[in-house]
Amino acid sequence: MDLPYRAVTPDRMWSPIADARWRDVLRVACITVGLAALVVFLLAVISQGPGGSHGYGFDTRSYWGFPRAPMYPGPGTDDGYGIYRYSPAFVPLMSLATLLPWHVFALMWMGIQAAAFLWLAGDHRLPALAFLPVLFELYLGNVHLLLAVAVVLGFRWPATWAFVLLTKITPGVGLLWFAVRREWRSLAIAIGATIGIVAIGLLVSPEPWRQWIQSIAVTDPAVGTNQVALPLFLRLALAVGLVIWGARTDRRWTVVVAATLGLPTMWFHGLAMLVGIVALQAGQPERTAAAFERWGARLRASLGGMRTDLAEP
């Protein structure tokens, strides 16, 4: 049967240090390291500029410069400059983004990623900067922080998993959470939203989707040194075991870790997804839902007041 949705009380932020005084010392130390790393990051952004092998936005270049012919490269690895490997679902948006100059888009994308980090880290944004994969992710401009947002929001709005499945694919191992807990409605929404997007894409333009499948089949593992050297099949096995245990013991953070383990290539900056754990412990899905409800109530009240004013003679 489908388990009913139940509100989750945000967990107290876990810490291995029991003494509050030492926790405060650790927090100050993390803030200091994080701010120092932020200064280095900003200097690198200013001095290097966008694009190239050392500039910011190395991964971001893959999302700019559309339409392309062909859209997908031939056989090879997935870690080249400007190579696009995600589904065609995002091409219309990227084609619009290409109307912007490259350097403007690169900065805009960095801003989107920064907003995702601020939402995920919440009140812990300053100490979280000490987690260096975050700044590497902001500099390179991949989608890992957005994936974390999708996973976290997926506990309240399962359709956000479509973003995960239509980009990196294998982090979708986190959907086992719904299957183990028999939350069939949430699982159906996640898979149904993905199938719906694919179906519309196939009706509008089937050829890019065929090319995408073919591209996946001929893509070799990445060869860059900036990655965790664990094969995907082993990481997926660990992810399956972790998310099953987490689903049975009501530990939502395991889904974030499992999705991170399930990345096709676990780049060092891919570990930035783990900031999603902070968001779950702060109850961000529930807080965001409550904020939407408040905004909706205010909007309905405003519209109601407008109708009353219009109805008066």
N, C-alpha and C positions, 0 to 999 in steps of 0.2 A: 504494500500500500504506500501511498505518497505521504510522507511525513509533513505535517503542517509547518509553515514558517513560524519560527519563534524568535522573539527579540533576544539578542545576546548582550549581556552586561559586559562592557569593556573590561578586559583583564587589566590588573595592575601591572605596570611595566616591570617585567622580570629583570632581576639583576643577580649575578652570582655573589655580589658583595652585600652582606647582611647589614653591616654598619652604615647608617645613613651618612655619617660624616665622610667616610671613604667614598661613598657613592657621589657625594658632592665634589670631592677632590677629583674623581674620575671624570665627572661631567665637565668640570673646568678644564681639565687636561685635554679632553676631546674637543671642546670648543676652541682651545688655543691651537691645537693641531689643525682643526678644520679651517679656522680663519687663515692660518699660515698657508695651508694648501690652496685656499681660495685665492689668495694674493698671487701665488705662483700660477694658478689657472688663468687668472685675468691677464697677467703679464704675457703668458703664452698666446692667449687669444689676440691680444693687441699686436704682439711682435710677429706672429706667424701668418695671421690672416686666414681666410677660408680656403679649403681645398688643398690638393697636392698631398705628398706623402707625409708632411709634417704639420700642415695647417689643420685648423679645426674643421669639422664637418666631413671627415674622410668617408664615413658611412652615409652621411646625409646626402652626398652626391648621387647616391643610388635612387633617391626620391625626387630628383629634379632632372629636367631635360626630356620631357615627354610631349608629344608621342614619339616613340622610337620604332625603327624598322631595321632589324627585328627587335621585338621587345625583350627577348631573352637571348643570352649568349649561348654558344654551343657548349660542348663538353669542356669541363674544367672545374676548378675549385670555386667556392662561393665567396672568396675573400679579396677579390680584386676591386680596384677603384671604380666606382660608378656602376657596378654590376647589380642588376635588379633580379631578385629571386622570389619575391612574394607574389601572391595571386593578383590577377588583373582587376580585382574588385576596387583597388585603390587608384587605378590609373586615371579615372576622370578627375579626381581631386588633385593628383599630381600634375596633370595637364594644366589645370587652372593655376597651380602654384608655379608652374614654369613661366607664366606670364611675368612673374617677378624676376628681377635680376638675381643672379646666383648668390651674391654676397648678402642680399636682403633676405632671401629664402633661408640661407644658412643661419643667419642670426635669428630669424623668426622661429626656425625649428629648434634652435637652442633654447629660446624662450618658452616654447611649448614643453620641452623636456624639463626645464627648470620649474615651470608651474606644476608639472606632475610630481616632481620631487618635493616641492613645498607642501602639496596636498598629502602626499604619502607620509612625510616625516612629521608634519604638524608642529607641535610645540617643541619637538626634538630636532628641528632642522639644523641648528648650529652644531650640536655635537655630532649629528649624522654626517656632516661634511668630512669628518675624520675618517669615514668609511670611503677610502680612496676610489673604489670602483665607480662611485657616483660621479665624481668630477671627470674621470676618464670617459664615462658614458656621455656626459654633457659635452665634452670636447669632441668626441668622435661622432656623436649624433646618431646612434642607432635607435631602436624602438624599445629597449629593455624596460625603461621606466614606464612607458605607456603600457607595456604588457603587464607590469605589476599593478597598474591602476585597473586594467581590465579584470585581472584575477581577483583583486580585492572587491571591486564593485560586483563581480559575479556572484558573490554570496547574497546580494540583494536583487540584482538584475542579471540573471544568468545569460541573457542575450549578449552581454559584453564578451563572452567567451568566443564569439564569432571572430573578433579581432585577433585573438590568439591563434585560432585554427586557420585563419586565412593569411597569416604572416609566417610564424615559425613552425606551425603545425604540431610538432611533437610535445611542446609544453602542455598541450591539451590532455596529457596524462592526468592532470589535476582534476579532470571531470569525473574521475573514479570516485571522488568524494560523494557526489550525488548518487552514483550507482550503489556504493556500499551502504549508504544511509537510506536507500530506497526513496530518495526524493526524485521520483520519476518525472514530475512536472517540471522541475528545474532543469533536469537533464534534457527533457524533450525541448524546452525553450532554447537551450544553448545549441543543441544540434539542429533544431528546426530553423533558428535564425540563420545559421551558417548555410544550411541547404537552400533556404529562401534566397539568400544573396547570390549563391552559385547559380541557382536556377534562372534568376533574372539576367545574370551575366551571360549565361549560355544562350538565352533567347535573344539577347541584344547583339552579342558578338561572340560566337562559339570558338573561333580560331585562337584567340589569345589564351583561352583556357586549355585548349589542346596543347599549345606551346608550353604553357606552364607545367603541365603534367610531364611532358617530354623533358623539360629542363630539369625537373626534380630527379628524373630517372638517370640523367647523365651527369649530375653534379657530384664531384668527388669531395671527400672530406677536406676541410680547410687545412692549410699548411703553416699558418702563421704561428709565431712563438708565443703570442699573447693569449694563450688559452690554457685551460686545465686539461692535462693530458689523461683523460679518462674516456674510453670509447663510449659511444652513445648507448649501445645495448646494455652496458653495465650500469650507466647512470639511469636509464629507464627502469631497469630492474630495481634499483635502490628507490627510485621515485614511486614505483607501484607499491612496494612494501611500506614506505613511509606514509603515503596518503591513505592506504587501507588502515594502518594503525591510527592515524590521526582522525579518520572518519569515525572509527569505533570508540575513540576516547574524547571526541569533541574538541580536537586541537586544530583550529583553522589554520594556524601558521604553517602546518605541514604541507598545505596546498601550495603556498608560495615557494617553499623549499623544493617541493616536487616539480613544480613548473620550471624552476631554475635548473634543476638537475636535468630536466627534459629538453633543454635548449639543444638544437641541432649541433651547434658548436658552442661550448661553454667558454666564451671569451672572458678575460679578466673583468672587463667592464660589464659583462652580462650579470655578474654577481650583484650589480646595483639593484636587480629585482628584489633582493632580500629586504630592501627598505619597506617592502609591502608588509613585512611582519610588524613593523612599528605601527603602520596604519590599522592593521587588524586589532592590535592590542589597545589602540586608542578608540576602537569602535567606529572607524570612519564610514563603513557602509551604512550603519544605523544613523550616524550623525548627518550624513549626506541625504539620506531618505527623509529625515525629519526636517532638514532645511528646505528640501523640495516641497514638502507638505506645507510648511509655513509660507513659502513664496506662492504656492498655488492658492492658499486660503486668502492671502492678501490680494492676489490678482482677481479672484472671484468676488471679493468684497468691493474692489475698485470697479469692476465691470457692473456689479449690482448697483453701485451708487450712480454710475453713468446712466444705466437704464432708468433708474428712478428720476434722475434729472431730466432725461429726455421725455419721460412720460408726463411730467408736470406741464400744465398749460402755461 
